[in-house]
Amino acid sequence: MLIHEKSHNRPVELGSYPLEALTQDLSIIEQESQRPAIAGSLYLGSEKKLAQASNAYLGYLAPFSQGDIVPHKAPVPDSLERRSVDIKGAIYFLDASHAGICKIPQNSCLTNTERCEHTFAIIILVAYGRLPEQENLAYEWLSGVEHDIARLRCVEIGASISGYIRNLGFEARSHFEGNTLLDLNRLAVLSGVAERTENQLDVQSPFLGKSFALAVISTNYELAVDIPYKTGSRVGQFSHWRGISGAMSSREISRRKKRQSHLSRYPMEQVKRIDRPTTLILDDEVPRVPKRAAFFARAAHGDLGAKAQKEVTRFAYKHPMTGGMMPLLRTLAGKQEGEVTQLQSTDLTDPNANAKALKSLAYHLGADLTGICEIPRYAWYSHHMDGREIETYHRYAVVMLIDQGHGTMEGASGDDWVSGGQSMRGYLRGAEIAGVMSEFLRAKGHSARPHTQADSDVLHIPLVLWAGLGELSRIGELVLNPYVGPRFKSVVLTTDIPLEIDKPIDFGLQYFCQNCLKCARECPVSAIPFKEKVMFNGYEIWKPDVERCTRYRVTNQKGSACGRCMKTCPLNKVVTADGSILHRVGTWLGVHARWLKPIMVPIAVFFDDWLGYGKRNLVKKWWLDLEVVDGVCVIPKATNERDIDVTRDTSGDKSPVGYYPANVMPPPNSTEPVLINHRDAIKRSAEVETVNAAFTRHNNKGAKPEHYIPTKNI
């Protein structure tokens, strides 16, 4: 495979920083064994409102640091090295900065707590987020709170991974500052993620200094251990500048630090801004739809049949790692509402300053891209799941995207056993970020609510579009970003504080998607259309067959869920300083020289296939293929191992799309199955308008189609 980027050959389990390049020193183990055991102490964090919001969410997640162990041990590999690859890969997948493994010496147990009886320690180190500029409102919010926020992330990762290990049938407990049986600093040194400072009491990272928080998972799950590195060991400046073994380079680190804190690491400010999205939206005709009409809800109600109804309850739990995350996600979904402090702060009056501050806060908490828009009428769901009407209650939406992890996506087929984990990881991180932000704003006296995958009163797609984070793509009900492509999950915070909004963007995606059929070609169930765009419920869209897509995602027998379209999209690339020159140049031209697209697009699509993009890169495969069946973890009967098929028919004649417009949606309060007839859905293509016909009709004041009128309560 001819992939021209150094990171291509870097395994995910090595992480972003080149810890492996540091000089190892076995004598450190002996030195640490001679140190006396220490007593634990209370955690004294900041008393600022943001710290209180962060610690409230830590309190929601902390109980999952311990839990029940499944009674049957999973068929994990005998190789301790392979087990460690899986565990460290999972930790880096969850965005830890460093990860290491060591044995637990007796003197690592604190003297004033119960004794930890586990043998192995898994160390999680999370770097602080960037502190905003002093003139930014968020500087005062975040100054002194950096450690509290990094500690929250440690707890999230530690609870998720310890839950995963318990789902494998082994004991595991997560320890963190303020709730630990172990000396976190000593274990960080022994695992090769930190070194002692001159005072011998504190520890530091050669890449991060002291700007990090720690957590440790203790376990009886046997693992291969890491070797400490020599105190004072460093990497060469030139080697680090180039990027050692595909690790994040110092020039990329420097580039990120130079950008203003309210900007993401991607230059979205260079993308052309326009007044309206690049696809036609008939604002006055788009219907508000009920939550009951969402296709995962339809599967849960039995609309897609008994098999889909059964599988939708377990597809998120099918892999034991995802099962470790799901209890956390479900808990956060129940914490989205909250009381607003009666005494309102007076510092949130400037829309521009507010927007910059919330973006800086979102990036500090871990969002990858952020935009702001006013909420159009049709972006609100019309009814709750029980049929109660939803009254609109906020004006603005802060829309945040969470990258699903390029390295892991490179190693996957898109519909194998890590696919569900990629989604749930994004949903969990988003719920945490938007939840802390909302809790903070409410504490300042301003109404705010997070809208997560588990509980949202708004539809995310129109908000991502209006917030200027992408354009509608051929994938259909998905907005595609110029720098991360379709490789993200979204979360939304709604509020009424005055905010300066972002405009929609135009980076020429409509022409690109018109002439690139790769996602449609590679879709395992032909749910993505090959044909032209149509008008559907008031949107100009390449309308996917959502029934086919949903059914496959919940009943996939060779993996958990599906993300083949994300995996194979030519815009699923790394375009930072550490990405390949080819990708960076191509993206720059795509953003700045859109007039070249008639020449560039055919060449880009051809070379994307020829260079092997969309194929699995097995160097990046860190996870174990496992499946939970009736509470027992087993080796799956089969695993999807797809690459790409350049010979597949792209006419679309063999797989016409089915349509499910507003007038055939289930009643908002329906509790019984409303069965789907896919043949009828295909026949509805005859009543779907072309874009030109809808535009002309609307301009001539013609009546909107009857199929835009939603079903009412029964």
Secondary structure, 3 states (H helix, E strand, C coil): CCCCCHHHHCCHHHCCCCHHHCCECCHHHHHHHCCCCCCCCCCCCCCCHHHHHHHHHHHHHHHHHCCCCCCCCCCCCCCHHHHHHHHHHHHHHCCCCEEEEEECCHHHECCCCCCCCCCEEEEEEEECCCCCCCCCHHHHHHCCCHHHHHHHHHHHHHHHHHHHHHHCCCCEEEEECCECCECHHHHHHHCCCCEECCCCCCEEECCCECCEEEEEEEECCCCCCCCCECCCCCCCHHHHHHCHHHCCCHHHHHHHHHCCCCCCCCCHHHCEECCCCCCCECCCCCCCCCHHHCHHHHHHCCCCCHHHHHHCCCHHHCCHHHHHHHHHHHHHHCCCCCCCCCCCCCCCCCHHHHHHHHHHHHHHHCCCEEEEEECCHHHECCECCCCCECCCCCCEEEEEEEECCHHHHHHCCCCCCCHHHHHHHHHHHHHHHHHHHHHHHHHCCCCEEEECCCCCCECHHHHHHHCCCCEECCCCCCEEECCCECCEEEEEEEECCCCCCCCCEECCHHHHHHHCCHHHHHCCCCCCCCCCCEEECCEEECCCCHHHHHHHHHHCCCCCCCCHHHHHCCCCCCCCCCCCHHHHHHHHHHHHCHHHHHHHHHHHHHHHHHCCCCCCCHHHCCCCCCEEECCEEECCCCCCCCCCCCCCCCCCCCCCCCCCCHHHCCCCCCCCCCCCCHHHHHHHHHHCCCHHHHHHHHHCCCCCCHHHCCCCCC
